[in-house]
Amino acid sequence: PADCVILAFRGALPFRPELVVSGINRGPNLGTDIVFSGTAAAARQAVLYGIPGIAVSLATYGPAFDFRPAARFVRTNLDALLAAWDSSVFLNVNVPAGPDPDSRNAVFALPGKRTYKDSLHTFEAPDGYTYCFLTGDIIDNSGKDHEDASVVESGRIALTKVLVDPQVPPGFPAGALFP
């Protein structure tokens, strides 16, 4: 998805985008999921090009899902979402599955830490290639009230401002020789 944003800015579109809304992803992008999320990467890439980026996910993997409520939330609240944006962040929006979400039920949340019990599944396809899929159950969802996973589990919409630039710890010895 980040490559698609790059292509758009490198001439694949006959105009320069003014906004990127990435998704709607089927499944949540909560906490540390944003590190490997293509949906989040596209929103991050938009901000690197100087425009607002919003990653949107429907927080369900269930067999019955409907993207329309999440789309309506973003469309109805786009002005407020853009007002929350600044050039150092992308917005990560996780909408719980269910009927139309109420914008009064949307809260800003911190990204938590999600830990998975990963399982690798491989199979050889008729074309001779081996395909791999990574699946896994969630072992730990953090669970703190102010974190995105807890917000979504309580039926509310989680809005997270995620810094675009990589961060290093305070006191990092930049420029110092490695021992």
Biotite code that builds the C-alpha atoms (Angstrom):
import biotite.structure as struc

atoms = struc.array([
    struc.Atom([0.000, 0.000, 0.000], chain_id="A", res_id=1, res_name="PRO", atom_name="CA", element="C"),
    struc.Atom([2.832, 2.475, 0.672], chain_id="A", res_id=2, res_name="ALA", atom_name="CA", element="C"),
    struc.Atom([4.089, 1.787, -2.851], chain_id="A", res_id=3, res_name="ASP", atom_name="CA", element="C"),
    struc.Atom([0.669, 2.803, -4.207], chain_id="A", res_id=4, res_name="CYS", atom_name="CA", element="C"),
    struc.Atom([0.989, 6.186, -2.482], chain_id="A", res_id=5, res_name="VAL", atom_name="CA", element="C"),
    struc.Atom([4.495, 6.619, -3.895], chain_id="A", res_id=6, res_name="ILE", atom_name="CA", element="C"),
    struc.Atom([3.229, 5.772, -7.392], chain_id="A", res_id=7, res_name="LEU", atom_name="CA", element="C"),
    struc.Atom([0.441, 8.334, -7.034], chain_id="A", res_id=8, res_name="ALA", atom_name="CA", element="C"),
    struc.Atom([2.982, 11.050, -6.230], chain_id="A", res_id=9, res_name="PHE", atom_name="CA", element="C"),
    struc.Atom([5.397, 9.946, -8.949], chain_id="A", res_id=10, res_name="ARG", atom_name="CA", element="C"),
    struc.Atom([2.921, 10.387, -11.787], chain_id="A", res_id=11, res_name="GLY", atom_name="CA", element="C"),
    struc.Atom([0.525, 7.441, -11.798], chain_id="A", res_id=12, res_name="ALA", atom_name="CA", element="C"),
    struc.Atom([-2.307, 9.914, -11.189], chain_id="A", res_id=13, res_name="LEU", atom_name="CA", element="C"),
    struc.Atom([-2.949, 12.984, -13.346], chain_id="A", res_id=14, res_name="PRO", atom_name="CA", element="C"),
    struc.Atom([-3.268, 15.109, -10.179], chain_id="A", res_id=15, res_name="PHE", atom_name="CA", element="C"),
    struc.Atom([-1.533, 15.483, -6.820], chain_id="A", res_id=16, res_name="ARG", atom_name="CA", element="C"),
    struc.Atom([-3.528, 13.874, -3.998], chain_id="A", res_id=17, res_name="PRO", atom_name="CA", element="C"),
    struc.Atom([-4.581, 16.165, -1.151], chain_id="A", res_id=18, res_name="GLU", atom_name="CA", element="C"),
    struc.Atom([-5.460, 13.359, 1.275], chain_id="A", res_id=19, res_name="LEU", atom_name="CA", element="C"),
    struc.Atom([-4.886, 9.615, 1.619], chain_id="A", res_id=20, res_name="VAL", atom_name="CA", element="C"),
    struc.Atom([-7.443, 7.480, 3.416], chain_id="A", res_id=21, res_name="VAL", atom_name="CA", element="C"),
    struc.Atom([-5.940, 4.009, 3.566], chain_id="A", res_id=22, res_name="SER", atom_name="CA", element="C"),
    struc.Atom([-8.196, 1.014, 4.088], chain_id="A", res_id=23, res_name="GLY", atom_name="CA", element="C"),
    struc.Atom([-10.721, 0.101, 5.149], chain_id="A", res_id=24, res_name="ILE", atom_name="CA", element="C"),
    struc.Atom([-8.735, -2.832, 6.477], chain_id="A", res_id=25, res_name="ASN", atom_name="CA", element="C"),
    struc.Atom([-10.634, -5.969, 7.469], chain_id="A", res_id=26, res_name="ARG", atom_name="CA", element="C"),
    struc.Atom([-9.248, -6.589, 10.921], chain_id="A", res_id=27, res_name="GLY", atom_name="CA", element="C"),
    struc.Atom([-7.865, -4.222, 13.521], chain_id="A", res_id=28, res_name="PRO", atom_name="CA", element="C"),
    struc.Atom([-4.584, -2.354, 13.411], chain_id="A", res_id=29, res_name="ASN", atom_name="CA", element="C"),
    struc.Atom([-4.141, -1.833, 17.119], chain_id="A", res_id=30, res_name="LEU", atom_name="CA", element="C"),
    struc.Atom([-1.040, -1.157, 19.183], chain_id="A", res_id=31, res_name="GLY", atom_name="CA", element="C"),
    struc.Atom([2.100, -2.655, 17.729], chain_id="A", res_id=32, res_name="THR", atom_name="CA", element="C"),
    struc.Atom([0.142, -3.942, 14.705], chain_id="A", res_id=33, res_name="ASP", atom_name="CA", element="C"),
    struc.Atom([0.927, -0.580, 13.102], chain_id="A", res_id=34, res_name="ILE", atom_name="CA", element="C"),
    struc.Atom([4.579, -1.583, 12.801], chain_id="A", res_id=35, res_name="VAL", atom_name="CA", element="C"),
    struc.Atom([3.792, -4.164, 10.101], chain_id="A", res_id=36, res_name="PHE", atom_name="CA", element="C"),
    struc.Atom([0.472, -2.862, 8.767], chain_id="A", res_id=37, res_name="SER", atom_name="CA", element="C"),
    struc.Atom([0.248, -1.973, 5.094], chain_id="A", res_id=38, res_name="GLY", atom_name="CA", element="C"),
    struc.Atom([-2.790, 0.179, 5.873], chain_id="A", res_id=39, res_name="THR", atom_name="CA", element="C"),
    struc.Atom([-0.753, 2.213, 8.368], chain_id="A", res_id=40, res_name="ALA", atom_name="CA", element="C"),
    struc.Atom([2.239, 2.337, 5.992], chain_id="A", res_id=41, res_name="ALA", atom_name="CA", element="C"),
    struc.Atom([0.169, 3.994, 3.261], chain_id="A", res_id=42, res_name="ALA", atom_name="CA", element="C"),
    struc.Atom([-1.075, 6.671, 5.680], chain_id="A", res_id=43, res_name="ALA", atom_name="CA", element="C"),
    struc.Atom([2.489, 7.208, 6.942], chain_id="A", res_id=44, res_name="ARG", atom_name="CA", element="C"),
    struc.Atom([3.771, 7.556, 3.372], chain_id="A", res_id=45, res_name="GLN", atom_name="CA", element="C"),
    struc.Atom([1.164, 10.237, 2.629], chain_id="A", res_id=46, res_name="ALA", atom_name="CA", element="C"),
    struc.Atom([2.428, 12.322, 5.557], chain_id="A", res_id=47, res_name="VAL", atom_name="CA", element="C"),
    struc.Atom([5.988, 11.925, 4.277], chain_id="A", res_id=48, res_name="LEU", atom_name="CA", element="C"),
    struc.Atom([4.705, 13.612, 1.088], chain_id="A", res_id=49, res_name="TYR", atom_name="CA", element="C"),
    struc.Atom([3.228, 16.429, 3.166], chain_id="A", res_id=50, res_name="GLY", atom_name="CA", element="C"),
    struc.Atom([-0.464, 15.564, 3.072], chain_id="A", res_id=51, res_name="ILE", atom_name="CA", element="C"),
    struc.Atom([-2.822, 14.108, 5.678], chain_id="A", res_id=52, res_name="PRO", atom_name="CA", element="C"),
    struc.Atom([-2.843, 10.332, 6.000], chain_id="A", res_id=53, res_name="GLY", atom_name="CA", element="C"),
    struc.Atom([-5.609, 8.400, 7.726], chain_id="A", res_id=54, res_name="ILE", atom_name="CA", element="C"),
    struc.Atom([-5.470, 4.616, 8.221], chain_id="A", res_id=55, res_name="ALA", atom_name="CA", element="C"),
    struc.Atom([-8.896, 3.057, 8.801], chain_id="A", res_id=56, res_name="VAL", atom_name="CA", element="C"),
    struc.Atom([-9.569, -0.466, 10.048], chain_id="A", res_id=57, res_name="SER", atom_name="CA", element="C"),
    struc.Atom([-12.728, -2.397, 10.855], chain_id="A", res_id=58, res_name="LEU", atom_name="CA", element="C"),
    struc.Atom([-11.874, -4.216, 14.052], chain_id="A", res_id=59, res_name="ALA", atom_name="CA", element="C"),
    struc.Atom([-13.249, -7.644, 13.187], chain_id="A", res_id=60, res_name="THR", atom_name="CA", element="C"),
    struc.Atom([-12.244, -10.826, 11.410], chain_id="A", res_id=61, res_name="TYR", atom_name="CA", element="C"),
    struc.Atom([-15.709, -12.322, 11.819], chain_id="A", res_id=62, res_name="GLY", atom_name="CA", element="C"),
    struc.Atom([-17.659, -13.827, 8.937], chain_id="A", res_id=63, res_name="PRO", atom_name="CA", element="C"),
    struc.Atom([-20.271, -11.056, 9.109], chain_id="A", res_id=64, res_name="ALA", atom_name="CA", element="C"),
    struc.Atom([-18.705, -7.683, 8.493], chain_id="A", res_id=65, res_name="PHE", atom_name="CA", element="C"),
    struc.Atom([-19.803, -4.461, 6.867], chain_id="A", res_id=66, res_name="ASP", atom_name="CA", element="C"),
    struc.Atom([-17.398, -1.696, 5.877], chain_id="A", res_id=67, res_name="PHE", atom_name="CA", element="C"),
    struc.Atom([-20.148, 0.898, 5.385], chain_id="A", res_id=68, res_name="ARG", atom_name="CA", element="C"),
    struc.Atom([-20.411, 2.080, 9.024], chain_id="A", res_id=69, res_name="PRO", atom_name="CA", element="C"),
    struc.Atom([-16.652, 2.734, 9.166], chain_id="A", res_id=70, res_name="ALA", atom_name="CA", element="C"),
    struc.Atom([-16.795, 4.541, 5.821], chain_id="A", res_id=71, res_name="ALA", atom_name="CA", element="C"),
    struc.Atom([-19.711, 6.678, 7.040], chain_id="A", res_id=72, res_name="ARG", atom_name="CA", element="C"),
    struc.Atom([-17.824, 7.554, 10.221], chain_id="A", res_id=73, res_name="PHE", atom_name="CA", element="C"),
    struc.Atom([-14.814, 8.798, 8.244], chain_id="A", res_id=74, res_name="VAL", atom_name="CA", element="C"),
    struc.Atom([-16.930, 10.658, 5.685], chain_id="A", res_id=75, res_name="ARG", atom_name="CA", element="C"),
    struc.Atom([-19.149, 12.279, 8.340], chain_id="A", res_id=76, res_name="THR", atom_name="CA", element="C"),
    struc.Atom([-16.232, 13.263, 10.580], chain_id="A", res_id=77, res_name="ASN", atom_name="CA", element="C"),
    struc.Atom([-13.582, 14.056, 7.973], chain_id="A", res_id=78, res_name="LEU", atom_name="CA", element="C"),
    struc.Atom([-13.321, 17.739, 8.934], chain_id="A", res_id=79, res_name="ASP", atom_name="CA", element="C"),
    struc.Atom([-12.778, 16.842, 12.605], chain_id="A", res_id=80, res_name="ALA", atom_name="CA", element="C"),
    struc.Atom([-10.254, 14.145, 11.667], chain_id="A", res_id=81, res_name="LEU", atom_name="CA", element="C"),
    struc.Atom([-8.321, 16.614, 9.526], chain_id="A", res_id=82, res_name="LEU", atom_name="CA", element="C"),
    struc.Atom([-8.397, 19.163, 12.354], chain_id="A", res_id=83, res_name="ALA", atom_name="CA", element="C"),
    struc.Atom([-6.718, 16.551, 14.588], chain_id="A", res_id=84, res_name="ALA", atom_name="CA", element="C"),
    struc.Atom([-3.961, 15.941, 12.026], chain_id="A", res_id=85, res_name="TRP", atom_name="CA", element="C"),
    struc.Atom([-0.591, 17.682, 11.976], chain_id="A", res_id=86, res_name="ASP", atom_name="CA", element="C"),
    struc.Atom([2.419, 17.167, 9.740], chain_id="A", res_id=87, res_name="SER", atom_name="CA", element="C"),
    struc.Atom([4.239, 14.931, 12.234], chain_id="A", res_id=88, res_name="SER", atom_name="CA", element="C"),
    struc.Atom([1.572, 12.218, 12.517], chain_id="A", res_id=89, res_name="VAL", atom_name="CA", element="C"),
    struc.Atom([-0.826, 9.988, 10.666], chain_id="A", res_id=90, res_name="PHE", atom_name="CA", element="C"),
    struc.Atom([-4.174, 9.117, 12.187], chain_id="A", res_id=91, res_name="LEU", atom_name="CA", element="C"),
    struc.Atom([-4.951, 5.486, 12.917], chain_id="A", res_id=92, res_name="ASN", atom_name="CA", element="C"),
    struc.Atom([-8.702, 4.851, 13.213], chain_id="A", res_id=93, res_name="VAL", atom_name="CA", element="C"),
    struc.Atom([-10.074, 1.528, 14.484], chain_id="A", res_id=94, res_name="ASN", atom_name="CA", element="C"),
    struc.Atom([-13.837, 1.121, 14.256], chain_id="A", res_id=95, res_name="VAL", atom_name="CA", element="C"),
    struc.Atom([-15.540, -1.732, 16.130], chain_id="A", res_id=96, res_name="PRO", atom_name="CA", element="C"),
    struc.Atom([-17.852, -3.934, 14.085], chain_id="A", res_id=97, res_name="ALA", atom_name="CA", element="C"),
    struc.Atom([-21.542, -3.294, 14.443], chain_id="A", res_id=98, res_name="GLY", atom_name="CA", element="C"),
    struc.Atom([-24.121, -0.668, 13.626], chain_id="A", res_id=99, res_name="PRO", atom_name="CA", element="C"),
    struc.Atom([-23.249, 2.864, 12.646], chain_id="A", res_id=100, res_name="ASP", atom_name="CA", element="C"),
    struc.Atom([-20.658, 4.159, 15.076], chain_id="A", res_id=101, res_name="PRO", atom_name="CA", element="C"),
    struc.Atom([-21.463, 7.339, 16.944], chain_id="A", res_id=102, res_name="ASP", atom_name="CA", element="C"),
    struc.Atom([-18.780, 10.013, 16.689], chain_id="A", res_id=103, res_name="SER", atom_name="CA", element="C"),
    struc.Atom([-19.525, 10.913, 20.326], chain_id="A", res_id=104, res_name="ARG", atom_name="CA", element="C"),
    struc.Atom([-18.180, 7.449, 21.090], chain_id="A", res_id=105, res_name="ASN", atom_name="CA", element="C"),
    struc.Atom([-14.795, 8.111, 19.436], chain_id="A", res_id=106, res_name="ALA", atom_name="CA", element="C"),
    struc.Atom([-11.852, 8.737, 21.746], chain_id="A", res_id=107, res_name="VAL", atom_name="CA", element="C"),
    struc.Atom([-8.161, 9.420, 21.363], chain_id="A", res_id=108, res_name="PHE", atom_name="CA", element="C"),
    struc.Atom([-6.145, 6.440, 22.559], chain_id="A", res_id=109, res_name="ALA", atom_name="CA", element="C"),
    struc.Atom([-2.523, 5.443, 22.932], chain_id="A", res_id=110, res_name="LEU", atom_name="CA", element="C"),
    struc.Atom([-1.189, 2.476, 20.974], chain_id="A", res_id=111, res_name="PRO", atom_name="CA", element="C"),
    struc.Atom([-0.781, -0.521, 23.243], chain_id="A", res_id=112, res_name="GLY", atom_name="CA", element="C"),
    struc.Atom([1.365, -3.602, 22.848], chain_id="A", res_id=113, res_name="LYS", atom_name="CA", element="C"),
    struc.Atom([-0.097, -6.705, 21.251], chain_id="A", res_id=114, res_name="ARG", atom_name="CA", element="C"),
    struc.Atom([1.647, -10.047, 21.562], chain_id="A", res_id=115, res_name="THR", atom_name="CA", element="C"),
    struc.Atom([0.791, -12.961, 19.294], chain_id="A", res_id=116, res_name="TYR", atom_name="CA", element="C"),
    struc.Atom([1.419, -16.687, 19.333], chain_id="A", res_id=117, res_name="LYS", atom_name="CA", element="C"),
    struc.Atom([2.511, -16.874, 15.705], chain_id="A", res_id=118, res_name="ASP", atom_name="CA", element="C"),
    struc.Atom([1.969, -19.946, 13.549], chain_id="A", res_id=119, res_name="SER", atom_name="CA", element="C"),
    struc.Atom([3.508, -20.508, 10.128], chain_id="A", res_id=120, res_name="LEU", atom_name="CA", element="C"),
    struc.Atom([1.430, -22.338, 7.525], chain_id="A", res_id=121, res_name="HIS", atom_name="CA", element="C"),
    struc.Atom([2.984, -23.378, 4.210], chain_id="A", res_id=122, res_name="THR", atom_name="CA", element="C"),
    struc.Atom([1.710, -25.201, 1.160], chain_id="A", res_id=123, res_name="PHE", atom_name="CA", element="C"),
    struc.Atom([2.970, -25.980, -2.300], chain_id="A", res_id=124, res_name="GLU", atom_name="CA", element="C"),
    struc.Atom([0.709, -24.675, -5.030], chain_id="A", res_id=125, res_name="ALA", atom_name="CA", element="C"),
    struc.Atom([0.098, -26.398, -8.373], chain_id="A", res_id=126, res_name="PRO", atom_name="CA", element="C"),
    struc.Atom([2.479, -23.887, -9.982], chain_id="A", res_id=127, res_name="ASP", atom_name="CA", element="C"),
    struc.Atom([5.313, -25.364, -7.879], chain_id="A", res_id=128, res_name="GLY", atom_name="CA", element="C"),
    struc.Atom([5.770, -22.332, -5.654], chain_id="A", res_id=129, res_name="TYR", atom_name="CA", element="C"),
    struc.Atom([5.640, -22.620, -1.893], chain_id="A", res_id=130, res_name="THR", atom_name="CA", element="C"),
    struc.Atom([3.348, -20.154, -0.168], chain_id="A", res_id=131, res_name="TYR", atom_name="CA", element="C"),
    struc.Atom([3.613, -19.135, 3.472], chain_id="A", res_id=132, res_name="CYS", atom_name="CA", element="C"),
    struc.Atom([0.986, -17.596, 5.722], chain_id="A", res_id=133, res_name="PHE", atom_name="CA", element="C"),
    struc.Atom([1.502, -16.280, 9.204], chain_id="A", res_id=134, res_name="LEU", atom_name="CA", element="C"),
    struc.Atom([-1.424, -16.538, 11.591], chain_id="A", res_id=135, res_name="THR", atom_name="CA", element="C"),
    struc.Atom([-1.660, -16.312, 15.315], chain_id="A", res_id=136, res_name="GLY", atom_name="CA", element="C"),
    struc.Atom([-3.805, -15.887, 18.344], chain_id="A", res_id=137, res_name="ASP", atom_name="CA", element="C"),
    struc.Atom([-3.449, -12.809, 20.502], chain_id="A", res_id=138, res_name="ILE", atom_name="CA", element="C"),
    struc.Atom([-1.751, -13.653, 23.784], chain_id="A", res_id=139, res_name="ILE", atom_name="CA", element="C"),
    struc.Atom([-1.665, -10.172, 25.270], chain_id="A", res_id=140, res_name="ASP", atom_name="CA", element="C"),
    struc.Atom([-3.685, -7.128, 24.301], chain_id="A", res_id=141, res_name="ASN", atom_name="CA", element="C"),
    struc.Atom([-2.231, -4.776, 26.941], chain_id="A", res_id=142, res_name="SER", atom_name="CA", element="C"),
    struc.Atom([-5.619, -3.987, 28.403], chain_id="A", res_id=143, res_name="GLY", atom_name="CA", element="C"),
    struc.Atom([-5.059, -0.478, 29.773], chain_id="A", res_id=144, res_name="LYS", atom_name="CA", element="C"),
    struc.Atom([-8.168, 1.706, 29.572], chain_id="A", res_id=145, res_name="ASP", atom_name="CA", element="C"),
    struc.Atom([-6.493, 4.501, 27.614], chain_id="A", res_id=146, res_name="HIS", atom_name="CA", element="C"),
    struc.Atom([-4.993, 2.142, 24.985], chain_id="A", res_id=147, res_name="GLU", atom_name="CA", element="C"),
    struc.Atom([-6.537, 1.495, 21.597], chain_id="A", res_id=148, res_name="ASP", atom_name="CA", element="C"),
    struc.Atom([-7.305, -2.215, 22.037], chain_id="A", res_id=149, res_name="ALA", atom_name="CA", element="C"),
    struc.Atom([-9.256, -1.603, 25.249], chain_id="A", res_id=150, res_name="SER", atom_name="CA", element="C"),
    struc.Atom([-11.121, 1.286, 23.664], chain_id="A", res_id=151, res_name="VAL", atom_name="CA", element="C"),
    struc.Atom([-12.247, -0.887, 20.737], chain_id="A", res_id=152, res_name="VAL", atom_name="CA", element="C"),
    struc.Atom([-13.094, -3.830, 23.007], chain_id="A", res_id=153, res_name="GLU", atom_name="CA", element="C"),
    struc.Atom([-15.417, -1.484, 24.921], chain_id="A", res_id=154, res_name="SER", atom_name="CA", element="C"),
    struc.Atom([-17.274, -0.718, 21.674], chain_id="A", res_id=155, res_name="GLY", atom_name="CA", element="C"),
    struc.Atom([-15.767, 2.721, 21.099], chain_id="A", res_id=156, res_name="ARG", atom_name="CA", element="C"),
    struc.Atom([-13.831, 4.047, 18.116], chain_id="A", res_id=157, res_name="ILE", atom_name="CA", element="C"),
    struc.Atom([-10.100, 4.425, 18.802], chain_id="A", res_id=158, res_name="ALA", atom_name="CA", element="C"),
    struc.Atom([-8.261, 7.372, 17.235], chain_id="A", res_id=159, res_name="LEU", atom_name="CA", element="C"),
    struc.Atom([-4.488, 7.317, 17.569], chain_id="A", res_id=160, res_name="THR", atom_name="CA", element="C"),
    struc.Atom([-2.000, 9.945, 16.437], chain_id="A", res_id=161, res_name="LYS", atom_name="CA", element="C"),
    struc.Atom([1.102, 8.040, 15.344], chain_id="A", res_id=162, res_name="VAL", atom_name="CA", element="C"),
    struc.Atom([4.426, 9.801, 14.848], chain_id="A", res_id=163, res_name="LEU", atom_name="CA", element="C"),
    struc.Atom([5.745, 9.345, 11.330], chain_id="A", res_id=164, res_name="VAL", atom_name="CA", element="C"),
    struc.Atom([9.443, 9.810, 11.986], chain_id="A", res_id=165, res_name="ASP", atom_name="CA", element="C"),
    struc.Atom([11.343, 6.979, 13.658], chain_id="A", res_id=166, res_name="PRO", atom_name="CA", element="C"),
    struc.Atom([12.289, 7.784, 17.227], chain_id="A", res_id=167, res_name="GLN", atom_name="CA", element="C"),
    struc.Atom([15.399, 6.987, 19.243], chain_id="A", res_id=168, res_name="VAL", atom_name="CA", element="C"),
    struc.Atom([15.715, 6.927, 23.022], chain_id="A", res_id=169, res_name="PRO", atom_name="CA", element="C"),
    struc.Atom([16.778, 10.094, 24.848], chain_id="A", res_id=170, res_name="PRO", atom_name="CA", element="C"),
    struc.Atom([20.542, 10.229, 25.238], chain_id="A", res_id=171, res_name="GLY", atom_name="CA", element="C"),
    struc.Atom([21.191, 8.060, 22.163], chain_id="A", res_id=172, res_name="PHE", atom_name="CA", element="C"),
    struc.Atom([24.924, 8.524, 21.437], chain_id="A", res_id=173, res_name="PRO", atom_name="CA", element="C"),
    struc.Atom([24.562, 9.761, 17.849], chain_id="A", res_id=174, res_name="ALA", atom_name="CA", element="C"),
    struc.Atom([27.982, 10.287, 16.303], chain_id="A", res_id=175, res_name="GLY", atom_name="CA", element="C"),
    struc.Atom([29.845, 8.391, 18.987], chain_id="A", res_id=176, res_name="ALA", atom_name="CA", element="C"),
    struc.Atom([32.116, 5.564, 17.895], chain_id="A", res_id=177, res_name="LEU", atom_name="CA", element="C"),
    struc.Atom([30.870, 2.071, 18.538], chain_id="A", res_id=178, res_name="PHE", atom_name="CA", element="C"),
    struc.Atom([33.099, 0.348, 21.132], chain_id="A", res_id=179, res_name="PRO", atom_name="CA", element="C"),
])
